[in-house]
Amino acid sequence: MNVVPYSKLLGYCGLLPFLGLPLLSFLEGLSPLLSQTLFIQYSAVILAFLGGVHWSDALSRTFSKMQMSVAMLPSLLAWLCLFNPNGRVSILLLASGFIFMLLYDLRVFSSDKHYKRLRIELTAVTVLMHFVMAGLLA
């Protein structure tokens, strides 16, 4: 099995909650508070997952203390955002976390063209939807 199309499929499927929750909120299929809560929770899980990618890479390939340390930051930021009473601030902080991890990924995984392109595409949509969701809360 070719891993490139499969990773794209899974990556794009991972965008569904980022696309669907703002849409459901806009169409009043979910209350604004529930859609905001679910969006923040899903965003926190995915951001923590991105840190896990670096944790795994550091353990299996490079054993970089810097990479392992950076791998912890998304989980901590995501966890803090789960408890922030201001949903809009949490959403914007999470968007910042996705941008930071993209920039870090581009530096660390610079030779993997497939991963770089996929991360850019997924992060662009993810961050855009964070701004859409934050705008719906205004």
Phi, psi and omega in degrees: 000135177280121186288334184297306179297323181293319178293325175296314180302311180295319179299315180291324175298327178295343177280344186306313177296325178294328178274319187286321184294315175297322179296314178298323178294314181298319181277002180062031174280338174227151176294151179304320181294317180293316180295322177297314181297312180295322179296313180297317180297314180295317179300318180297319180296314182292320178297318177297322177301319180297325174294323179298329177301317181285325177299312179297316181297318181295323179286322187269336188234307192253334189044056178268121177297324178296313181296320179295322179293315178296327180300334181279335185300315180300320180296318180292316178298315180300316180298316179298323180292335178292336184254357180287125182289344179263102184300322181296318178296316178301315181298318180289324175295319178296318177301319178297322177297320178295320178295315179301314182293326175297312180299320178293317178301317181298328178283313186284319183255042187296336183272347182266094185295321180297312182296318179300312182296315180298317180297320178297313180298311182294319181291322179300313179293317181300312181293318177304315181290333173295319178291323176298312181297318178297323178293326178293338181275350183289000000 
